[in-house]
Amino acid sequence: MLCRQIISHNPNLSDEVIADKGIDDIKSGKKVIKNTNQDSYQTMLDGIQAFHDKHDFKNHGGEDLAYRVALMAEELGEISSCVTKGKSKADLAEESADLLILLIGTAISADFDLNQAFWQKLEKINQRKSRIVNGKIRVSEFKGVTDE
């Protein structure tokens, strides 16, 4: 049987087994998450929460939002460097994953549902019309940008 197990030696964390498909082990100190569906947002969220718990982000400044914004800006700079310096697709993927991990971690730290926010925003932007600005397509609500 393929499943996700959270095995904890921390009395504040419960042991649980949840049916799922696939198998992947994320070892995080006191907590081992065996999961599976690597296409699942919940799996990513669980893995990042385990990482935060392992390093006790809550008690050591790792959840400070201003700090997290600075880290995300740094990662965005690394993505920019990959593009402008012609680095490999693997480097670009790694830096993009760093930014995604920080973004999901920020949602954990700020206590909002990023998955829900994503779907609400996608629905909203799908209602917008596209236009060409400076020869490139734009689908935004920026004020003062003129169409070509």
N, C-alpha and C positions, 0 to 999 in steps of 0.2 A: 504494500500500500504506500503510495506516495503521499506525503503530508508535510505540513509545516509544524514544527515543534518549537516552542520557546521554553528552554530549560534554564532555570534560574537558581542561583545560590543566594540571591538577595531576597530576604523575607518579604519585602514590599512588592515583589513581582510574582505573579502567579504562574504556575506551570500550565500550559495549555497545548492541545493538539487540535489543529484545524485542517480538515481535508483540503487538499489543493492538488495541483498537477505539476510535474517536474520536480527537480530537487537541487538545492543549492545550499551550501553551508556558509553562514556569515558568523565568524567567531568574534565575539565582542567581550572579552574579559570574562565577567561573571555570567554572561548570557550567550547562549548559542541559539541562533535562529536557523532552522532548516527550512528553507522555503524553496519555493518553487516556481511560481509563475513570475518569471522575470519580466513579463510584460505588464505586470500589475503595479499601479501606483501605490497601492497599500503595501506591497512588498518593499518598494523603495522607502516608503515612509517608515516602516518597521525597522529596516536596516539603519537608516539615519538616526532614528530615535535610539536604537541600541548603541550607536557610535556616541551620541550625546551622553547617554547614561554611562557608558564605559569611561569616558573622560570627565564626567561630572561637570558638564558645561554649565548647568544651572547655578552651581556654587562657585565657579571659577571664571566668570565673566564671558563665557563662550556664547551666552544667549543675549548679550548686550546688543541691541539693534543697531546702534551707530557703528559699533565694531564690525558687525556682520555686513553692513553696507560698504564699509571700507574694504573688507575682504572680497565682496562681490565685484567692486570696482577694480581691484587688483586682478581678479580672474578675468574680467572682461578685457583688461589690458593685455593679458597673456593670450586671449583669443585673437585680439587685434594683431598682436605680434605674429601669431601663426599665419594669419592671412597676409599681412604686409610683407613678411619675410619669406613667404613661400614654403613654410614648414610642411611636414607631411600630414596627410589626412589623419593618421594615428595620433599625432601631437594635437591637432585641432579637436579630435574626438575626446582626448583626455582632458584638455582644458575646458571643453564644453561640459563634460561630466562634472568637473570640479565646480563649475558655476551652478549646475543643476543641483548638486548636493548642497551647496551653500543656500540656494534659493529654497529648497524644501526644508532645510534646517532653519531658515528664517521663519518660515510658516509655523514650524514647531515652536520656535522661540516666541513668536508674536501671538501664538494660539489662534490661528485662523486656518480654515480648511482650504488649502491651495487647490485641491482637486475641484471643489465646488466653485471657487473663484475663477479657475481656468475655464470651466464650461460656461459660466455666466458671461465671461468676457468674450469667449469665442462666439456665443450666440449674438452678443451685441455687435461685434465687429463684422459678422456676416451680414448684418443689415446695412452696412455702409456701401456706398458706391466707390468704385476705384476711379482714379484719374492719373494722368501722366503729368509729372512735375519734373522739369529739367531732364526730360528724356527717360525718366524712370517711373514705374508704377507706384502709386501711393494709395493706401487705404487707411486714411487717418482723419482725425477731426481737427488738425492743426489750423489755427486761425492765421490769416494773413498770407497763406501760401496760395499763389495764383496758378491756375491751370494753364497749360500750353495750348 
